[in-house]
Amino acid sequence: MSVESLKVQIIKKAWEDPEFKKLLLADPKSALKKEFGIDLPADVDLKVVEETTETYYLVLPPEPTAENNLKYVWS
């Protein structure tokens, strides 16, 4: 499963299930573990925020470097 398709599933679940949404906003790692079986490493800090009609978020990924070998594909 791709990251993008997983994001879609998480968003859909949050829209359909108020309890999941509440947990996702308060404790995203626990929510993903409980509902999707995804166990993120302890050193990963995951933040979930909710956009509104007046508030939008732009996420800047870390710059790719030789050290972290990140590859971003822009479509």
PQR file of N, CA, C, O and H, with PARSE charges and radii, in Angstrom:
ATOM      1  N   MET A   1       0.843  -1.171   0.000 -0.4000 1.5000
ATOM      2  CA  MET A   1       0.000   0.000   0.000 -0.0000 2.0000
ATOM      3  C   MET A   1       0.894   1.241   0.000  0.5500 1.7000
ATOM      4  O   MET A   1       1.861   1.318   0.758 -0.5500 1.4000
ATOM      5  N   SER A   2       0.569   2.193  -0.839 -0.4000 1.5000
ATOM      6  CA  SER A   2       1.362   3.419  -0.918 -0.0000 2.0000
ATOM      7  C   SER A   2       1.010   4.352   0.241  0.5500 1.7000
ATOM      8  O   SER A   2      -0.045   4.224   0.863 -0.5500 1.4000
ATOM      9  H   SER A   2      -0.217   2.130  -1.455  0.4000 1.0000
ATOM     10  N   VAL A   3       1.906   5.283   0.513 -0.4000 1.5000
ATOM     11  CA  VAL A   3       1.668   6.267   1.565 -0.0000 2.0000
ATOM     12  C   VAL A   3       0.423   7.083   1.244  0.5500 1.7000
ATOM     13  O   VAL A   3      -0.384   7.368   2.129 -0.5500 1.4000
ATOM     14  H   VAL A   3       2.762   5.388   0.007  0.4000 1.0000
ATOM     15  N   GLU A   4       0.266   7.458  -0.024 -0.4000 1.5000
ATOM     16  CA  GLU A   4      -0.896   8.260  -0.413 -0.0000 2.0000
ATOM     17  C   GLU A   4      -2.205   7.504  -0.211  0.5500 1.7000
ATOM     18  O   GLU A   4      -3.175   8.085   0.276 -0.5500 1.4000
ATOM     19  H   GLU A   4       0.921   7.226  -0.743  0.4000 1.0000
ATOM     20  N   SER A   5      -2.255   6.230  -0.572 -0.4000 1.5000
ATOM     21  CA  SER A   5      -3.499   5.467  -0.377 -0.0000 2.0000
ATOM     22  C   SER A   5      -3.770   5.258   1.110  0.5500 1.7000
ATOM     23  O   SER A   5      -4.928   5.217   1.526 -0.5500 1.4000
ATOM     24  H   SER A   5      -1.468   5.758  -0.968  0.4000 1.0000
ATOM     25  N   LEU A   6      -2.721   5.126   1.910 -0.4000 1.5000
ATOM     26  CA  LEU A   6      -2.900   5.013   3.357 -0.0000 2.0000
ATOM     27  C   LEU A   6      -3.460   6.314   3.926  0.5500 1.7000
ATOM     28  O   LEU A   6      -4.354   6.286   4.772 -0.5500 1.4000
ATOM     29  H   LEU A   6      -1.780   5.159   1.572  0.4000 1.0000
ATOM     30  N   LYS A   7      -2.944   7.443   3.471 -0.4000 1.5000
ATOM     31  CA  LYS A   7      -3.468   8.741   3.918 -0.0000 2.0000
ATOM     32  C   LYS A   7      -4.959   8.848   3.628  0.5500 1.7000
ATOM     33  O   LYS A   7      -5.727   9.302   4.476 -0.5500 1.4000
ATOM     34  H   LYS A   7      -2.218   7.466   2.784  0.4000 1.0000
ATOM     35  N   VAL A   8      -5.368   8.433   2.440 -0.4000 1.5000
ATOM     36  CA  VAL A   8      -6.780   8.484   2.061 -0.0000 2.0000
ATOM     37  C   VAL A   8      -7.609   7.620   3.008  0.5500 1.7000
ATOM     38  O   VAL A   8      -8.679   8.042   3.447 -0.5500 1.4000
ATOM     39  H   VAL A   8      -4.744   8.065   1.751  0.4000 1.0000
ATOM     40  N   GLN A   9      -7.137   6.435   3.324 -0.4000 1.5000
ATOM     41  CA  GLN A   9      -7.860   5.544   4.234 -0.0000 2.0000
ATOM     42  C   GLN A   9      -7.970   6.139   5.636  0.5500 1.7000
ATOM     43  O   GLN A   9      -9.016   6.036   6.276 -0.5500 1.4000
ATOM     44  H   GLN A   9      -6.268   6.093   2.966  0.4000 1.0000
ATOM     45  N   ILE A  10      -6.903   6.756   6.108 -0.4000 1.5000
ATOM     46  CA  ILE A  10      -6.919   7.372   7.440 -0.0000 2.0000
ATOM     47  C   ILE A  10      -7.908   8.528   7.479  0.5500 1.7000
ATOM     48  O   ILE A  10      -8.688   8.644   8.424 -0.5500 1.4000
ATOM     49  H   ILE A  10      -6.053   6.841   5.588  0.4000 1.0000
ATOM     50  N   ILE A  11      -7.883   9.377   6.470 -0.4000 1.5000
ATOM     51  CA  ILE A  11      -8.804  10.514   6.405 -0.0000 2.0000
ATOM     52  C   ILE A  11     -10.244  10.025   6.346  0.5500 1.7000
ATOM     53  O   ILE A  11     -11.104  10.543   7.059 -0.5500 1.4000
ATOM     54  H   ILE A  11      -7.249   9.282   5.702  0.4000 1.0000
ATOM     55  N   LYS A  12     -10.513   9.038   5.507 -0.4000 1.5000
ATOM     56  CA  LYS A  12     -11.871   8.494   5.386 -0.0000 2.0000
ATOM     57  C   LYS A  12     -12.351   7.949   6.729  0.5500 1.7000
ATOM     58  O   LYS A  12     -13.483   8.205   7.141 -0.5500 1.4000
ATOM     59  H   LYS A  12      -9.814   8.617   4.929  0.4000 1.0000
ATOM     60  N   LYS A  13     -11.493   7.203   7.402 -0.4000 1.5000
ATOM     61  CA  LYS A  13     -11.848   6.641   8.710 -0.0000 2.0000
ATOM     62  C   LYS A  13     -12.144   7.758   9.709  0.5500 1.7000
ATOM     63  O   LYS A  13     -13.098   7.658  10.481 -0.5500 1.4000
ATOM     64  H   LYS A  13     -10.574   6.995   7.067  0.4000 1.0000
ATOM     65  N   ALA A  14     -11.342   8.816   9.701 -0.4000 1.5000
ATOM     66  CA  ALA A  14     -11.551   9.942  10.620 -0.0000 2.0000
ATOM     67  C   ALA A  14     -12.869  10.651  10.339  0.5500 1.7000
ATOM     68  O   ALA A  14     -13.549  11.080  11.272 -0.5500 1.4000
ATOM     69  H   ALA A  14     -10.567   8.898   9.074  0.4000 1.0000
ATOM     70  N   TRP A  15     -13.239  10.779   9.074 -0.4000 1.5000
ATOM     71  CA  TRP A  15     -14.510  11.415   8.726 -0.0000 2.0000
ATOM     72  C   TRP A  15     -15.702  10.560   9.145  0.5500 1.7000
ATOM     73  O   TRP A  15     -16.749  11.088   9.518 -0.5500 1.4000
ATOM     74  H   TRP A  15     -12.688  10.431   8.316  0.4000 1.0000
ATOM     75  N   GLU A  16     -15.544   9.256   9.084 -0.4000 1.5000
ATOM     76  CA  GLU A  16     -16.656   8.343   9.368 -0.0000 2.0000
ATOM     77  C   GLU A  16     -16.769   7.947  10.838  0.5500 1.7000
ATOM     78  O   GLU A  16     -17.842   7.537  11.281 -0.5500 1.4000
ATOM     79  H   GLU A  16     -14.693   8.826   8.781  0.4000 1.0000
ATOM     80  N   ASP A  17     -15.688   8.062  11.597 -0.4000 1.5000
ATOM     81  CA  ASP A  17     -15.652   7.542  12.966 -0.0000 2.0000
ATOM     82  C   ASP A  17     -15.150   8.623  13.926  0.5500 1.7000
ATOM     83  O   ASP A  17     -13.943   8.843  14.032 -0.5500 1.4000
ATOM     84  H   ASP A  17     -14.816   8.395  11.238  0.4000 1.0000
ATOM     85  N   PRO A  18     -16.070   9.298  14.628 -0.5600 1.5000
ATOM     86  CA  PRO A  18     -15.670  10.389  15.528  0.2800 2.0000
ATOM     87  C   PRO A  18     -14.699   9.961  16.634  0.5500 1.7000
ATOM     88  O   PRO A  18     -13.832  10.744  17.024 -0.5500 1.4000
ATOM     89  N   GLU A  19     -14.828   8.747  17.136 -0.4000 1.5000
ATOM     90  CA  GLU A  19     -13.919   8.276  18.188 -0.0000 2.0000
ATOM     91  C   GLU A  19     -12.500   8.089  17.645  0.5500 1.7000
ATOM     92  O   GLU A  19     -11.523   8.433  18.310 -0.5500 1.4000
ATOM     93  H   GLU A  19     -15.532   8.111  16.819  0.4000 1.0000
ATOM     94  N   PHE A  20     -12.397   7.539  16.430 -0.4000 1.5000
ATOM     95  CA  PHE A  20     -11.083   7.396  15.804 -0.0000 2.0000
ATOM     96  C   PHE A  20     -10.466   8.769  15.567  0.5500 1.7000
ATOM     97  O   PHE A  20      -9.282   8.975  15.836 -0.5500 1.4000
ATOM     98  H   PHE A  20     -13.191   7.259  15.890  0.4000 1.0000
ATOM     99  N   LYS A  21     -11.262   9.705  15.066 -0.4000 1.5000
ATOM    100  CA  LYS A  21     -10.769  11.058  14.806 -0.0000 2.0000
ATOM    101  C   LYS A  21     -10.248  11.697  16.093  0.5500 1.7000
ATOM    102  O   LYS A  21      -9.186  12.319  16.096 -0.5500 1.4000
ATOM    103  H   LYS A  21     -12.223   9.538  14.847  0.4000 1.0000
ATOM    104  N   LYS A  22     -10.989  11.542  17.171 -0.4000 1.5000
ATOM    105  CA  LYS A  22     -10.581  12.102  18.459 -0.0000 2.0000
ATOM    106  C   LYS A  22      -9.234  11.518  18.900  0.5500 1.7000
ATOM    107  O   LYS A  22      -8.345  12.252  19.332 -0.5500 1.4000
ATOM    108  H   LYS A  22     -11.851  11.036  17.168  0.4000 1.0000
ATOM    109  N   LEU A  23      -9.090  10.194  18.790 -0.4000 1.5000
ATOM    110  CA  LEU A  23      -7.837   9.540  19.158 -0.0000 2.0000
ATOM    111  C   LEU A  23      -6.710   9.940  18.206  0.5500 1.7000
ATOM    112  O   LEU A  23      -5.581  10.166  18.641 -0.5500 1.4000
ATOM    113  H   LEU A  23      -9.812   9.597  18.439  0.4000 1.0000
ATOM    114  N   LEU A  24      -7.010  10.028  16.923 -0.4000 1.5000
ATOM    115  CA  LEU A  24      -6.005  10.406  15.925 -0.0000 2.0000
ATOM    116  C   LEU A  24      -5.427  11.785  16.218  0.5500 1.7000
ATOM    117  O   LEU A  24      -4.220  11.993  16.098 -0.5500 1.4000
ATOM    118  H   LEU A  24      -7.928   9.844  16.569  0.4000 1.0000
ATOM    119  N   LEU A  25      -6.279  12.720  16.597 -0.4000 1.5000
ATOM    120  CA  LEU A  25      -5.811  14.068  16.916 -0.0000 2.0000
ATOM    121  C   LEU A  25      -5.036  14.105  18.236  0.5500 1.7000
ATOM    122  O   LEU A  25      -4.068  14.853  18.366 -0.5500 1.4000
ATOM    123  H   LEU A  25      -7.260  12.551  16.694  0.4000 1.0000
ATOM    124  N   ALA A  26      -5.461  13.299  19.212 -0.4000 1.5000
ATOM    125  CA  ALA A  26      -4.826  13.316  20.533 -0.0000 2.0000
ATOM    126  C   ALA A  26      -3.570  12.454  20.603  0.5500 1.7000
ATOM    127  O   ALA A  26      -2.580  12.841  21.224 -0.5500 1.4000
ATOM    128  H   ALA A  26      -6.248  12.691  19.106  0.4000 1.0000
ATOM    129  N   ASP A  27      -3.610  11.294  19.970 -0.4000 1.5000
ATOM    130  CA  ASP A  27      -2.504  10.329  20.058 -0.0000 2.0000
ATOM    131  C   ASP A  27      -2.414   9.559  18.739  0.5500 1.7000
ATOM    132  O   ASP A  27      -2.849   8.410  18.659 -0.5500 1.4000
ATOM    133  H   ASP A  27      -4.414  10.980  19.465  0.4000 1.0000
ATOM    134  N   PRO A  28      -1.848  10.192  17.703 -0.5600 1.5000
ATOM    135  CA  PRO A  28      -1.855   9.594  16.368  0.2800 2.0000
ATOM    136  C   PRO A  28      -1.196   8.222  16.281  0.5500 1.7000
ATOM    137  O   PRO A  28      -1.673   7.354  15.550 -0.5500 1.4000
ATOM    138  N   LYS A  29      -0.116   8.018  17.010 -0.4000 1.5000
ATOM    139  CA  LYS A  29       0.571   6.722  16.936 -0.0000 2.0000
ATOM    140  C   LYS A  29      -0.317   5.601  17.469  0.5500 1.7000
ATOM    141  O   LYS A  29      -0.370   4.518  16.887 -0.5500 1.4000
ATOM    142  H   LYS A  29       0.272   8.723  17.603  0.4000 1.0000
ATOM    143  N   SER A  30      -1.007   5.858  18.563 -0.4000 1.5000
ATOM    144  CA  SER A  30      -1.919   4.849  19.114 -0.0000 2.0000
ATOM    145  C   SER A  30      -3.080   4.582  18.168  0.5500 1.7000
ATOM    146  O   SER A  30      -3.499   3.437  17.997 -0.5500 1.4000
ATOM    147  H   SER A  30      -0.965   6.738  19.036  0.4000 1.0000
ATOM    148  N   ALA A  31      -3.598   5.640  17.555 -0.4000 1.5000
ATOM    149  CA  ALA A  31      -4.719   5.489  16.629 -0.0000 2.0000
ATOM    150  C   ALA A  31      -4.325   4.633  15.429  0.5500 1.7000
ATOM    151  O   ALA A  31      -5.086   3.757  15.016 -0.5500 1.4000
ATOM    152  H   ALA A  31      -3.258   6.570  17.695  0.4000 1.0000
ATOM    153  N   LEU A  32      -3.149   4.878  14.870 -0.4000 1.5000
ATOM    154  CA  LEU A  32      -2.698   4.109  13.708 -0.0000 2.0000
ATOM    155  C   LEU A  32      -2.403   2.662  14.082  0.5500 1.7000
ATOM    156  O   LEU A  32      -2.662   1.749  13.298 -0.5500 1.4000
ATOM    157  H   LEU A  32      -2.531   5.590  15.206  0.4000 1.0000
ATOM    158  N   LYS A  33      -1.865   2.454  15.270 -0.4000 1.5000
ATOM    159  CA  LYS A  33      -1.591   1.091  15.736 -0.0000 2.0000
ATOM    160  C   LYS A  33      -2.903   0.328  15.930  0.5500 1.7000
ATOM    161  O   LYS A  33      -3.038  -0.813  15.488 -0.5500 1.4000
ATOM    162  H   LYS A  33      -1.654   3.196  15.907  0.4000 1.0000
ATOM    163  N   LYS A  34      -3.863   0.967  16.592 -0.4000 1.5000
ATOM    164  CA  LYS A  34      -5.140   0.325  16.910 -0.0000 2.0000
ATOM    165  C   LYS A  34      -5.955   0.001  15.662  0.5500 1.7000
ATOM    166  O   LYS A  34      -6.475  -1.107  15.534 -0.5500 1.4000
ATOM    167  H   LYS A  34      -3.754   1.894  16.951  0.4000 1.0000
ATOM    168  N   GLU A  35      -6.069   0.948  14.753 -0.4000 1.5000
ATOM    169  CA  GLU A  35      -6.974   0.792  13.613 -0.0000 2.0000
ATOM    170  C   GLU A  35      -6.330   0.192  12.367  0.5500 1.7000
ATOM    171  O   GLU A  35      -7.009  -0.453  11.568 -0.5500 1.4000
ATOM    172  H   GLU A  35      -5.647   1.848  14.857  0.4000 1.0000
ATOM    173  N   PHE A  36      -5.024   0.400  12.197 -0.4000 1.5000
ATOM    174  CA  PHE A  36      -4.375  -0.046  10.967 -0.0000 2.0000
ATOM    175  C   PHE A  36      -3.209  -1.001  11.203  0.5500 1.7000
ATOM    176  O   PHE A  36      -2.609  -1.494  10.248 -0.5500 1.4000
ATOM    177  H   PHE A  36      -4.472   0.924  12.846  0.4000 1.0000
ATOM    178  N   GLY A  37      -2.886  -1.263  12.463 -0.4000 1.5000
ATOM    179  CA  GLY A  37      -1.778  -2.162  12.767 -0.0000 2.0000
ATOM    180  C   GLY A  37      -0.417  -1.580  12.440  0.5500 1.7000
ATOM    181  O   GLY A  37       0.556  -2.318  12.285 -0.5500 1.4000
ATOM    182  H   GLY A  37      -3.373  -0.862  13.239  0.4000 1.0000
ATOM    183  N   ILE A  38      -0.341  -0.262  12.334 -0.4000 1.5000
ATOM    184  CA  ILE A  38       0.910   0.413  12.000 -0.0000 2.0000
ATOM    185  C   ILE A  38       1.616   0.783  13.295  0.5500 1.7000
ATOM    186  O   ILE A  38       1.075   1.522  14.118 -0.5500 1.4000
ATOM    187  H   ILE A  38      -1.131   0.338  12.459  0.4000 1.0000
ATOM    188  N   ASP A  39       2.817   0.270  13.470 -0.4000 1.5000
ATOM    189  CA  ASP A  39       3.600   0.524  14.672 -0.0000 2.0000
ATOM    190  C   ASP A  39       4.796   1.391  14.297  0.5500 1.7000
ATOM    191  O   ASP A  39       5.788   0.891  13.767 -0.5500 1.4000
ATOM    192  H   ASP A  39       3.256  -0.330  12.802  0.4000 1.0000
ATOM    193  N   LEU A  40       4.703   2.681  14.571 -0.4000 1.5000
ATOM    194  CA  LEU A  40       5.783   3.610  14.235 -0.0000 2.0000
ATOM    195  C   LEU A  40       6.886   3.542  15.284  0.5500 1.7000
ATOM    196  O   LEU A  40       6.605   3.329  16.464 -0.5500 1.4000
ATOM    197  H   LEU A  40       3.897   3.087  15.002  0.4000 1.0000
ATOM    198  N   PRO A  41       8.136   3.721  14.867 -0.5600 1.5000
ATOM    199  CA  PRO A  41       9.249   3.696  15.820  0.2800 2.0000
ATOM    200  C   PRO A  41       9.093   4.780  16.896  0.5500 1.7000
ATOM    201  O   PRO A  41       8.472   5.817  16.663 -0.5500 1.4000
ATOM    202  N   ALA A  42       9.659   4.523  18.056 -0.4000 1.5000
ATOM    203  CA  ALA A  42       9.557   5.452  19.187 -0.0000 2.0000
ATOM    204  C   ALA A  42      10.154   6.820  18.863  0.5500 1.7000
ATOM    205  O   ALA A  42       9.696   7.833  19.391 -0.5500 1.4000
ATOM    206  H   ALA A  42      10.163   3.681  18.245  0.4000 1.0000
ATOM    207  N   ASP A  43      11.172   6.859  17.999 -0.4000 1.5000
ATOM    208  CA  ASP A  43      11.817   8.137  17.691 -0.0000 2.0000
ATOM    209  C   ASP A  43      11.093   8.942  16.612  0.5500 1.7000
ATOM    210  O   ASP A  43      11.548  10.025  16.244 -0.5500 1.4000
ATOM    211  H   ASP A  43      11.544   6.036  17.570  0.4000 1.0000
ATOM    212  N   VAL A  44       9.979   8.429  16.105 -0.4000 1.5000
ATOM    213  CA  VAL A  44       9.180   9.162  15.118 -0.0000 2.0000
ATOM    214  C   VAL A  44       8.127   9.974  15.861  0.5500 1.7000
ATOM    215  O   VAL A  44       7.354   9.431  16.650 -0.5500 1.4000
ATOM    216  H   VAL A  44       9.609   7.550  16.404  0.4000 1.0000
ATOM    217  N   ASP A  45       8.103  11.279  15.604 -0.4000 1.5000
ATOM    218  CA  ASP A  45       7.123  12.177  16.210 -0.0000 2.0000
ATOM    219  C   ASP A  45       6.081  12.505  15.149  0.5500 1.7000
ATOM    220  O   ASP A  45       6.376  13.219  14.191 -0.5500 1.4000
ATOM    221  H   ASP A  45       8.730  11.720  14.963  0.4000 1.0000
ATOM    222  N   LEU A  46       4.876  11.992  15.311 -0.4000 1.5000
ATOM    223  CA  LEU A  46       3.807  12.191  14.334 -0.0000 2.0000
ATOM    224  C   LEU A  46       2.809  13.195  14.878  0.5500 1.7000
ATOM    225  O   LEU A  46       2.310  13.041  15.993 -0.5500 1.4000
ATOM    226  H   LEU A  46       4.637  11.411  16.089  0.4000 1.0000
ATOM    227  N   LYS A  47       2.518  14.216  14.101 -0.4000 1.5000
ATOM    228  CA  LYS A  47       1.538  15.222  14.490 -0.0000 2.0000
ATOM    229  C   LYS A  47       0.398  15.215  13.475  0.5500 1.7000
ATOM    230  O   LYS A  47       0.629  15.179  12.267 -0.5500 1.4000
ATOM    231  H   LYS A  47       2.922  14.341  13.195  0.4000 1.0000
ATOM    232  N   VAL A  48      -0.823  15.249  13.976 -0.4000 1.5000
ATOM    233  CA  VAL A  48      -2.003  15.331  13.123 -0.0000 2.0000
ATOM    234  C   VAL A  48      -2.720  16.624  13.482  0.5500 1.7000
ATOM    235  O   VAL A  48      -3.007  16.879  14.652 -0.5500 1.4000
ATOM    236  H   VAL A  48      -1.011  15.278  14.958  0.4000 1.0000
ATOM    237  N   VAL A  49      -3.004  17.432  12.480 -0.4000 1.5000
ATOM    238  CA  VAL A  49      -3.740  18.676  12.679 -0.0000 2.0000
ATOM    239  C   VAL A  49      -4.942  18.674  11.749  0.5500 1.7000
ATOM    240  O   VAL A  49      -4.937  18.024  10.703 -0.5500 1.4000
ATOM    241  H   VAL A  49      -2.770  17.225  11.530  0.4000 1.0000
ATOM    242  N   GLU A  50      -5.958  19.403  12.142 -0.4000 1.5000
ATOM    243  CA  GLU A  50      -7.182  19.446  11.345 -0.0000 2.0000
ATOM    244  C   GLU A  50      -7.317  20.811  10.684  0.5500 1.7000
ATOM    245  O   GLU A  50      -7.331  21.842  11.357 -0.5500 1.4000
ATOM    246  H   GLU A  50      -5.962  19.931  12.991  0.4000 1.0000
ATOM    247  N   GLU A  51      -7.415  20.804   9.367 -0.4000 1.5000
ATOM    248  CA  GLU A  51      -7.656  22.048   8.649 -0.0000 2.0000
ATOM    249  C   GLU A  51      -9.117  22.442   8.808  0.5500 1.7000
ATOM    250  O   GLU A  51      -9.982  21.606   9.069 -0.5500 1.4000
ATOM    251  H   GLU A  51      -7.403  19.967   8.820  0.4000 1.0000
ATOM    252  N   THR A  52      -9.371  23.734   8.646 -0.4000 1.5000
ATOM    253  CA  THR A  52     -10.736  24.245   8.632 -0.0000 2.0000
ATOM    254  C   THR A  52     -10.926  24.996   7.318  0.5500 1.7000
ATOM    255  O   THR A  52     -10.020  25.047   6.486 -0.5500 1.4000
ATOM    256  H   THR A  52      -8.668  24.414   8.434  0.4000 1.0000
ATOM    257  N   THR A  53     -12.092  25.568   7.143 -0.4000 1.5000
ATOM    258  CA  THR A  53     -12.314  26.347   5.924 -0.0000 2.0000
ATOM    259  C   THR A  53     -11.484  27.627   5.923  0.5500 1.7000
ATOM    260  O   THR A  53     -11.278  28.230   4.870 -0.5500 1.4000
ATOM    261  H   THR A  53     -12.828  25.526   7.819  0.4000 1.0000
ATOM    262  N   GLU A  54     -11.003  28.050   7.107 -0.4000 1.5000
ATOM    263  CA  GLU A  54     -10.198  29.265   7.207 -0.0000 2.0000
ATOM    264  C   GLU A  54      -8.719  29.006   7.487  0.5500 1.7000
ATOM    265  O   GLU A  54      -7.908  29.927   7.386 -0.5500 1.4000
ATOM    266  H   GLU A  54     -11.171  27.560   7.962  0.4000 1.0000
ATOM    267  N   THR A  55      -8.358  27.787   7.833 -0.4000 1.5000
ATOM    268  CA  THR A  55      -6.978  27.481   8.207 -0.0000 2.0000
ATOM    269  C   THR A  55      -6.443  26.345   7.358  0.5500 1.7000
ATOM    270  O   THR A  55      -7.048  25.276   7.281 -0.5500 1.4000
ATOM    271  H   THR A  55      -9.017  27.039   7.915  0.4000 1.0000
ATOM    272  N   TYR A  56      -5.305  26.583   6.720 -0.4000 1.5000
ATOM    273  CA  TYR A  56      -4.653  25.580   5.886 -0.0000 2.0000
ATOM    274  C   TYR A  56      -3.220  25.397   6.368  0.5500 1.7000
ATOM    275  O   TYR A  56      -2.637  26.300   6.967 -0.5500 1.4000
ATOM    276  H   TYR A  56      -4.813  27.452   6.783  0.4000 1.0000
ATOM    277  N   TYR A  57      -2.661  24.228   6.104 -0.4000 1.5000
ATOM    278  CA  TYR A  57      -1.292  23.930   6.508 -0.0000 2.0000
ATOM    279  C   TYR A  57      -0.474  23.536   5.286  0.5500 1.7000
ATOM    280  O   TYR A  57      -0.937  22.785   4.427 -0.5500 1.4000
ATOM    281  H   TYR A  57      -3.135  23.494   5.617  0.4000 1.0000
ATOM    282  N   LEU A  58       0.731  24.047   5.225 -0.4000 1.5000
ATOM    283  CA  LEU A  58       1.691  23.666   4.201 -0.0000 2.0000
ATOM    284  C   LEU A  58       2.845  22.986   4.921  0.5500 1.7000
ATOM    285  O   LEU A  58       3.507  23.600   5.758 -0.5500 1.4000
ATOM    286  H   LEU A  58       1.107  24.656   5.923  0.4000 1.0000
ATOM    287  N   VAL A  59       3.085  21.730   4.600 -0.4000 1.5000
ATOM    288  CA  VAL A  59       4.132  20.961   5.266 -0.0000 2.0000
ATOM    289  C   VAL A  59       5.386  20.977   4.404  0.5500 1.7000
ATOM    290  O   VAL A  59       5.364  20.583   3.238 -0.5500 1.4000
ATOM    291  H   VAL A  59       2.547  21.232   3.920  0.4000 1.0000
ATOM    292  N   LEU A  60       6.466  21.434   4.993 -0.4000 1.5000
ATOM    293  CA  LEU A  60       7.749  21.443   4.297 -0.0000 2.0000
ATOM    294  C   LEU A  60       8.543  20.214   4.728  0.5500 1.7000
ATOM    295  O   LEU A  60       8.865  20.067   5.906 -0.5500 1.4000
ATOM    296  H   LEU A  60       6.484  21.754   5.940  0.4000 1.0000
ATOM    297  N   PRO A  61       8.858  19.336   3.788 -0.5600 1.5000
ATOM    298  CA  PRO A  61       9.666  18.162   4.141  0.2800 2.0000
ATOM    299  C   PRO A  61      11.113  18.578   4.371  0.5500 1.7000
ATOM    300  O   PRO A  61      11.529  19.655   3.942 -0.5500 1.4000
ATOM    301  N   PRO A  62      11.878  17.726   5.046 -0.5600 1.5000
ATOM    302  CA  PRO A  62      13.297  18.049   5.214  0.2800 2.0000
ATOM    303  C   PRO A  62      13.992  18.065   3.861  0.5500 1.7000
ATOM    304  O   PRO A  62      13.613  17.336   2.944 -0.5500 1.4000
ATOM    305  N   GLU A  63      15.008  18.903   3.752 -0.4000 1.5000
ATOM    306  CA  GLU A  63      15.767  18.946   2.505 -0.0000 2.0000
ATOM    307  C   GLU A  63      16.498  17.627   2.312  0.5500 1.7000
ATOM    308  O   GLU A  63      17.101  17.108   3.252 -0.5500 1.4000
ATOM    309  H   GLU A  63      15.315  19.495   4.497  0.4000 1.0000
ATOM    310  N   PRO A  64      16.449  17.078   1.096 -0.5600 1.5000
ATOM    311  CA  PRO A  64      17.187  15.842   0.842  0.2800 2.0000
ATOM    312  C   PRO A  64      18.690  16.093   0.954  0.5500 1.7000
ATOM    313  O   PRO A  64      19.201  17.100   0.464 -0.5500 1.4000
ATOM    314  N   THR A  65      19.376  15.180   1.593 -0.4000 1.5000
ATOM    315  CA  THR A  65      20.831  15.268   1.715 -0.0000 2.0000
ATOM    316  C   THR A  65      21.416  13.892   1.451  0.5500 1.7000
ATOM    317  O   THR A  65      20.699  12.891   1.429 -0.5500 1.4000
ATOM    318  H   THR A  65      18.961  14.361   1.990  0.4000 1.0000
ATOM    319  N   ALA A  66      22.707  13.855   1.255 -0.4000 1.5000
ATOM    320  CA  ALA A  66      23.375  12.564   1.061 -0.0000 2.0000
ATOM    321  C   ALA A  66      23.263  11.717   2.324  0.5500 1.7000
ATOM    322  O   ALA A  66      23.233  10.489   2.248 -0.5500 1.4000
ATOM    323  H   ALA A  66      23.289  14.668   1.273  0.4000 1.0000
ATOM    324  N   GLU A  67      23.201  12.369   3.488 -0.4000 1.5000
ATOM    325  CA  GLU A  67      23.137  11.640   4.752 -0.0000 2.0000
ATOM    326  C   GLU A  67      21.816  10.908   4.941  0.5500 1.7000
ATOM    327  O   GLU A  67      21.799   9.740   5.330 -0.5500 1.4000
ATOM    328  H   GLU A  67      23.225  13.366   3.550  0.4000 1.0000
ATOM    329  N   ASN A  68      20.716  11.589   4.669 -0.4000 1.5000
ATOM    330  CA  ASN A  68      19.428  10.936   4.897 -0.0000 2.0000
ATOM    331  C   ASN A  68      18.865  10.283   3.642  0.5500 1.7000
ATOM    332  O   ASN A  68      17.877   9.551   3.714 -0.5500 1.4000
ATOM    333  H   ASN A  68      20.730  12.538   4.353  0.4000 1.0000
ATOM    334  N   ASN A  69      19.482  10.540   2.499 -0.4000 1.5000
ATOM    335  CA  ASN A  69      19.138   9.872   1.248 -0.0000 2.0000
ATOM    336  C   ASN A  69      17.641   9.921   0.944  0.5500 1.7000
ATOM    337  O   ASN A  69      17.079   8.947   0.443 -0.5500 1.4000
ATOM    338  H   ASN A  69      20.284  11.134   2.441  0.4000 1.0000
ATOM    339  N   LEU A  70      17.000  11.037   1.240 -0.4000 1.5000
ATOM    340  CA  LEU A  70      15.570  11.173   0.965 -0.0000 2.0000
ATOM    341  C   LEU A  70      15.350  11.483  -0.506  0.5500 1.7000
ATOM    342  O   LEU A  70      16.111  12.232  -1.119 -0.5500 1.4000
ATOM    343  H   LEU A  70      17.456  11.829   1.647  0.4000 1.0000
ATOM    344  N   LYS A  71      14.316  10.905  -1.053 -0.4000 1.5000
ATOM    345  CA  LYS A  71      13.956  11.170  -2.444 -0.0000 2.0000
ATOM    346  C   LYS A  71      12.500  11.607  -2.472  0.5500 1.7000
ATOM    347  O   LYS A  71      11.618  10.887  -2.004 -0.5500 1.4000
ATOM    348  H   LYS A  71      13.698  10.297  -0.555  0.4000 1.0000
ATOM    349  N   TYR A  72      12.256  12.782  -3.018 -0.4000 1.5000
ATOM    350  CA  TYR A  72      10.897  13.284  -3.130 -0.0000 2.0000
ATOM    351  C   TYR A  72      10.518  13.349  -4.603  0.5500 1.7000
ATOM    352  O   TYR A  72      11.292  13.809  -5.442 -0.5500 1.4000
ATOM    353  H   TYR A  72      12.973  13.366  -3.398  0.4000 1.0000
ATOM    354  N   VAL A  73       9.340  12.890  -4.890 -0.4000 1.5000
ATOM    355  CA  VAL A  73       8.834  12.916  -6.256 -0.0000 2.0000
ATOM    356  C   VAL A  73       7.720  13.951  -6.308  0.5500 1.7000
ATOM    357  O   VAL A  73       6.717  13.841  -5.603 -0.5500 1.4000
ATOM    358  H   VAL A  73       8.711  12.516  -4.208  0.4000 1.0000
ATOM    359  N   TRP A  74       7.911  14.945  -7.144 -0.4000 1.5000
ATOM    360  CA  TRP A  74       6.900  15.988  -7.293 -0.0000 2.0000
ATOM    361  C   TRP A  74       6.100  15.703  -8.547  0.5500 1.7000
ATOM    362  O   TRP A  74       6.658  15.508  -9.627 -0.5500 1.4000
ATOM    363  H   TRP A  74       8.726  15.034  -7.716  0.4000 1.0000
ATOM    364  N   SER A  75       4.806  15.681  -8.395 -0.4000 1.5000
ATOM    365  CA  SER A  75       3.947  15.423  -9.559 -0.0000 2.0000
ATOM    366  C   SER A  75       3.157  16.647  -9.922  0.5500 1.7000
ATOM    367  O   SER A  75       2.379  16.620 -10.876 -0.5500 1.4000
ATOM    368  H   SER A  75       4.352  15.839  -7.518  0.4000 1.0000
TER
END
